[in-house]
Amino acid sequence: MGKVRPRLVKRAAEQMVEKHPAKFSEEFGNNKKSVSALLEVPSKRVRNMIAGYTTRLVKQDKRKQQ
């Protein structure tokens, strides 16, 4: 079974990857810094959830391109 993520997290991650694709990579740590720079996130937990989902989206996009 997969993890269930709130729609807020998914929407924020998808919009950021769409608008700023060059700022995100397959590394969680880099994505965490990028999310902090681009958004004003209410807590560390939400920031980490968004960064984790962006990491997943970037990895999926690279697999689709191959």
Biotite code that builds the C-alpha atoms (Angstrom):
import biotite.structure as struc

atoms = struc.array([
    struc.Atom([0.000, 0.000, 0.000], chain_id="A", res_id=1, res_name="MET", atom_name="CA", element="C"),
    struc.Atom([1.126, 3.511, -0.739], chain_id="A", res_id=2, res_name="GLY", atom_name="CA", element="C"),
    struc.Atom([1.101, 6.559, 1.473], chain_id="A", res_id=3, res_name="LYS", atom_name="CA", element="C"),
    struc.Atom([-1.904, 8.837, 1.403], chain_id="A", res_id=4, res_name="VAL", atom_name="CA", element="C"),
    struc.Atom([-0.960, 12.500, 1.100], chain_id="A", res_id=5, res_name="ARG", atom_name="CA", element="C"),
    struc.Atom([-3.245, 15.485, 1.616], chain_id="A", res_id=6, res_name="PRO", atom_name="CA", element="C"),
    struc.Atom([-4.376, 17.293, -1.507], chain_id="A", res_id=7, res_name="ARG", atom_name="CA", element="C"),
    struc.Atom([-2.664, 20.460, -0.230], chain_id="A", res_id=8, res_name="LEU", atom_name="CA", element="C"),
    struc.Atom([0.720, 18.717, -0.433], chain_id="A", res_id=9, res_name="VAL", atom_name="CA", element="C"),
    struc.Atom([0.084, 17.263, -3.871], chain_id="A", res_id=10, res_name="LYS", atom_name="CA", element="C"),
    struc.Atom([-1.223, 20.520, -5.323], chain_id="A", res_id=11, res_name="ARG", atom_name="CA", element="C"),
    struc.Atom([1.678, 22.591, -3.976], chain_id="A", res_id=12, res_name="ALA", atom_name="CA", element="C"),
    struc.Atom([4.281, 20.101, -5.215], chain_id="A", res_id=13, res_name="ALA", atom_name="CA", element="C"),
    struc.Atom([2.753, 19.745, -8.669], chain_id="A", res_id=14, res_name="GLU", atom_name="CA", element="C"),
    struc.Atom([2.506, 23.515, -9.148], chain_id="A", res_id=15, res_name="GLN", atom_name="CA", element="C"),
    struc.Atom([6.097, 24.114, -8.056], chain_id="A", res_id=16, res_name="MET", atom_name="CA", element="C"),
    struc.Atom([7.522, 21.389, -10.294], chain_id="A", res_id=17, res_name="VAL", atom_name="CA", element="C"),
    struc.Atom([5.501, 22.781, -13.187], chain_id="A", res_id=18, res_name="GLU", atom_name="CA", element="C"),
    struc.Atom([6.614, 26.403, -12.642], chain_id="A", res_id=19, res_name="LYS", atom_name="CA", element="C"),
    struc.Atom([10.225, 25.791, -11.539], chain_id="A", res_id=20, res_name="HIS", atom_name="CA", element="C"),
    struc.Atom([11.401, 22.421, -12.942], chain_id="A", res_id=21, res_name="PRO", atom_name="CA", element="C"),
    struc.Atom([15.093, 23.387, -12.906], chain_id="A", res_id=22, res_name="ALA", atom_name="CA", element="C"),
    struc.Atom([15.118, 23.976, -9.136], chain_id="A", res_id=23, res_name="LYS", atom_name="CA", element="C"),
    struc.Atom([14.165, 20.404, -8.238], chain_id="A", res_id=24, res_name="PHE", atom_name="CA", element="C"),
    struc.Atom([16.174, 17.190, -8.477], chain_id="A", res_id=25, res_name="SER", atom_name="CA", element="C"),
    struc.Atom([16.053, 13.592, -7.298], chain_id="A", res_id=26, res_name="GLU", atom_name="CA", element="C"),
    struc.Atom([17.701, 14.569, -3.982], chain_id="A", res_id=27, res_name="GLU", atom_name="CA", element="C"),
    struc.Atom([15.402, 15.214, -1.041], chain_id="A", res_id=28, res_name="PHE", atom_name="CA", element="C"),
    struc.Atom([17.791, 17.616, 0.722], chain_id="A", res_id=29, res_name="GLY", atom_name="CA", element="C"),
    struc.Atom([18.046, 19.930, -2.271], chain_id="A", res_id=30, res_name="ASN", atom_name="CA", element="C"),
    struc.Atom([14.294, 19.859, -2.770], chain_id="A", res_id=31, res_name="ASN", atom_name="CA", element="C"),
    struc.Atom([13.755, 20.716, 0.881], chain_id="A", res_id=32, res_name="LYS", atom_name="CA", element="C"),
    struc.Atom([15.847, 23.870, 0.483], chain_id="A", res_id=33, res_name="LYS", atom_name="CA", element="C"),
    struc.Atom([14.046, 24.807, -2.725], chain_id="A", res_id=34, res_name="SER", atom_name="CA", element="C"),
    struc.Atom([10.622, 24.407, -1.116], chain_id="A", res_id=35, res_name="VAL", atom_name="CA", element="C"),
    struc.Atom([11.706, 26.635, 1.781], chain_id="A", res_id=36, res_name="SER", atom_name="CA", element="C"),
    struc.Atom([12.921, 29.286, -0.649], chain_id="A", res_id=37, res_name="ALA", atom_name="CA", element="C"),
    struc.Atom([9.798, 29.244, -2.835], chain_id="A", res_id=38, res_name="LEU", atom_name="CA", element="C"),
    struc.Atom([7.045, 28.832, -0.240], chain_id="A", res_id=39, res_name="LEU", atom_name="CA", element="C"),
    struc.Atom([6.213, 30.105, 3.182], chain_id="A", res_id=40, res_name="GLU", atom_name="CA", element="C"),
    struc.Atom([5.437, 26.769, 4.820], chain_id="A", res_id=41, res_name="VAL", atom_name="CA", element="C"),
    struc.Atom([3.721, 26.677, 8.230], chain_id="A", res_id=42, res_name="PRO", atom_name="CA", element="C"),
    struc.Atom([5.787, 23.800, 9.653], chain_id="A", res_id=43, res_name="SER", atom_name="CA", element="C"),
    struc.Atom([8.787, 21.559, 9.041], chain_id="A", res_id=44, res_name="LYS", atom_name="CA", element="C"),
    struc.Atom([6.562, 18.521, 8.652], chain_id="A", res_id=45, res_name="ARG", atom_name="CA", element="C"),
    struc.Atom([4.527, 20.075, 5.841], chain_id="A", res_id=46, res_name="VAL", atom_name="CA", element="C"),
    struc.Atom([7.711, 21.326, 4.144], chain_id="A", res_id=47, res_name="ARG", atom_name="CA", element="C"),
    struc.Atom([9.195, 17.827, 4.276], chain_id="A", res_id=48, res_name="ASN", atom_name="CA", element="C"),
    struc.Atom([5.998, 16.270, 2.915], chain_id="A", res_id=49, res_name="MET", atom_name="CA", element="C"),
    struc.Atom([6.008, 18.681, -0.031], chain_id="A", res_id=50, res_name="ILE", atom_name="CA", element="C"),
    struc.Atom([9.723, 18.120, -0.667], chain_id="A", res_id=51, res_name="ALA", atom_name="CA", element="C"),
    struc.Atom([9.262, 14.354, -0.559], chain_id="A", res_id=52, res_name="GLY", atom_name="CA", element="C"),
    struc.Atom([6.423, 14.464, -3.036], chain_id="A", res_id=53, res_name="TYR", atom_name="CA", element="C"),
    struc.Atom([8.382, 16.729, -5.388], chain_id="A", res_id=54, res_name="THR", atom_name="CA", element="C"),
    struc.Atom([11.242, 14.221, -5.264], chain_id="A", res_id=55, res_name="THR", atom_name="CA", element="C"),
    struc.Atom([8.825, 11.483, -6.230], chain_id="A", res_id=56, res_name="ARG", atom_name="CA", element="C"),
    struc.Atom([7.379, 13.552, -9.090], chain_id="A", res_id=57, res_name="LEU", atom_name="CA", element="C"),
    struc.Atom([10.831, 14.327, -10.502], chain_id="A", res_id=58, res_name="VAL", atom_name="CA", element="C"),
    struc.Atom([11.802, 10.658, -10.410], chain_id="A", res_id=59, res_name="LYS", atom_name="CA", element="C"),
    struc.Atom([8.567, 9.661, -12.156], chain_id="A", res_id=60, res_name="GLN", atom_name="CA", element="C"),
    struc.Atom([9.093, 12.276, -14.877], chain_id="A", res_id=61, res_name="ASP", atom_name="CA", element="C"),
    struc.Atom([12.611, 11.021, -15.576], chain_id="A", res_id=62, res_name="LYS", atom_name="CA", element="C"),
    struc.Atom([11.369, 7.431, -15.887], chain_id="A", res_id=63, res_name="ARG", atom_name="CA", element="C"),
    struc.Atom([8.664, 8.492, -18.346], chain_id="A", res_id=64, res_name="LYS", atom_name="CA", element="C"),
    struc.Atom([11.221, 10.302, -20.507], chain_id="A", res_id=65, res_name="GLN", atom_name="CA", element="C"),
    struc.Atom([13.395, 7.204, -20.906], chain_id="A", res_id=66, res_name="GLN", atom_name="CA", element="C"),
])
